[in-house]
Amino acid sequence: MIKLNCEKTIHKIENKFIKENLPIIKIGDSVKIGVKIIEGTKERVQFYEGTIIAKKNSSINTTITVRKIFQGIGIERIFLIHSPKIASIGLLRSSKVRRSKLYYLRELKGKASRLKQSF
């Protein structure tokens, strides 16, 4: 009984912080994520552009793993999409994929790592 009340209370508190204006993002989409960076007293938005290779859904703790290639080296970053540090998420293009995790892209390079675009 007490455990059930605690879960309801936690769920109520979490719902206040869930962002409503997010685009529908799927695995294989190319996205541009604006991350708030604080440098001293100034705050700016830095964009991170890449392909979503994984997504983990659990209400407020929903995360996406975004991979990009920078100077020939693959960089992956995990984002909490409901975090206040995320300023914006823009959908650049969607791709047709048949898997829920695209970890096989880690071994591919160049043109081999392209995904088929869906319209």
KOLNUFI-308094 format. One line per field, with one value per residue (C-alpha): x, y, z; residue number from 1; residue in one letter. Coordinates in steps of 0.2 Angstrom, whole numbers, plus 5000, padded with zeros to 4 digits. Each point is the difference from the previous one (the first is absolute). Layout:
<atoms>
x: [X ...];
y: [Y ...];
z: [Z ...];
n: [NUM ...];
res: [A ...];
</atoms>
This chain:
<atoms>
x: [5000 5014 5010 4985 4998 5018 4999 4985 5009 5016 4990 4990 5016 5009 4985 5003 5018 4995 5002 4984 5007 5012 5000 4997 5017 5004 5016 5010 4994 5013 4997 5007 5000 5003 5009 5001 5018 5005 5017 5003 4985 4994 4989 4999 4993 5012 4993 5004 4995 5000 4990 4990 5007 4990 4986 4995 4982 4996 4989 5010 5017 4998 5017 5006 5018 5006 5015 5009 5017 5012 5017 4999 4996 4983 4993 4984 4991 4985 4987 4986 4986 4990 5015 5000 5017 4992 4994 4993 5000 4998 4996 5011 4996 4992 5007 4993 5007 4995 5009 4997 5018 5013 5016 5006 5003 5015 5010 4995 5009 4997 4986 4997 4993 4986 4982 4986 4989 4981 4989];
y: [5000 5012 4995 5004 5017 5004 4995 5011 5015 4997 4999 5016 5009 4993 5006 5018 4999 4990 5010 5000 5009 4987 4993 4982 4992 4983 4989 5005 5018 5014 5013 5017 5002 5016 4998 5015 5003 5012 5008 5012 5011 4998 4986 4995 4986 4988 4988 4982 4992 4981 4984 4992 4982 4995 5006 4995 5004 5002 5016 5014 4990 4998 5000 5000 4996 5011 4995 5012 4999 5014 5000 4982 4995 4994 5009 4994 5010 4996 5013 5001 5007 5007 5009 5019 5000 4995 5016 4993 4984 5002 4986 5001 4984 4983 4983 4983 4988 4983 4999 5008 5002 5006 4995 4992 5017 5001 4988 5009 5014 5013 4996 4983 5008 5009 4996 4999 5016 4998 5014];
z: [5000 5005 4984 4989 5008 4997 4982 4997 5008 4990 4984 5004 5003 4984 4989 5004 4992 4984 4984 4990 4984 4994 4982 4997 4999 4995 4998 4984 5000 4997 5014 5005 5019 5008 5017 5012 5005 5014 4999 5015 5001 4982 4993 4982 4990 4991 4987 4998 4984 4997 4998 5013 5003 5016 5010 5018 5005 5019 5002 5006 4998 4981 4992 4983 4994 4985 4990 4988 4991 5004 4991 4996 5018 5006 5015 5009 5013 5011 5003 5012 4989 5014 5008 5003 4991 4984 4991 4984 4990 4981 4988 4985 4990 5004 4994 4997 5013 5005 5017 5017 5003 4986 5009 4984 4993 5012 4989 4983 4992 4986 4988 5008 5015 4991 5004 4987 5001 5003 4994];
n: [1 2 3 4 5 6 7 8 9 10 11 12 13 14 15 16 17 18 19 20 21 22 23 24 25 26 27 28 29 30 31 32 33 34 35 36 37 38 39 40 41 42 43 44 45 46 47 48 49 50 51 52 53 54 55 56 57 58 59 60 61 62 63 64 65 66 67 68 69 70 71 72 73 74 75 76 77 78 79 80 81 82 83 84 85 86 87 88 89 90 91 92 93 94 95 96 97 98 99 100 101 102 103 104 105 106 107 108 109 110 111 112 113 114 115 116 117 118 119];
res: [M I K L N C E K T I H K I E N K F I K E N L P I I K I G D S V K I G V K I I E G T K E R V Q F Y E G T I I A K K N S S I N T T I T V R K I F Q G I G I E R I F L I H S P K I A S I G L L R S S K V R R S K L Y Y L R E L K G K A S R L K Q S F];
</atoms>
